[in-house]
Amino acid sequence: MFANLLQLLSRRPAGAGEGHGIVEEVRVPDARESRSPRSERIIIGCWILIALKCWLVAWLMAAYHVPINPWWVVGPTLAAAAITTGLYLWRT
């Protein structure tokens, strides 16, 4: 509708300049960002802290005779850490 109105107002004949506004090819550069060494050091540090936490929880539950399995605490921690690390490593 607006294209025809613009043709009418500009008094250009129909079909004039056709083919000049057609996109023939689009190239998209690789949009994947490179990994940050600082972020990877932080992730490694967090995994070390998670390992220490898992060991501490297991030791404390055994030392104080807590009547639950330590995997109820350790399992969700490891699962969440694995998911977030996986998302970082395999992002697009």
TAWOBEL-V206221 format. One line per field, one symbol per residue. phi: phi as a letter, one per 40 degrees, with the letter a starting at -180 (. if undefined). burial: b if it has 24 or more other C-alpha atoms within 12 Angstrom, else e. Layout:
phi=???
burial=???
//
This chain:
phi=.cccccccccfcccgcgcgcbcccabbbcccccccccccccccccccccccccccccccccccbfccbccccccdccccccccccccccbcb
burial=eeeeeeeeeeeeeeeeeeeeeeeeeeeeeeeeeeeeeeeeeeeeeeeeebeeeeeebbeeeeeeeeeeebeeebeeebeeeeeeeeeeeeee
//
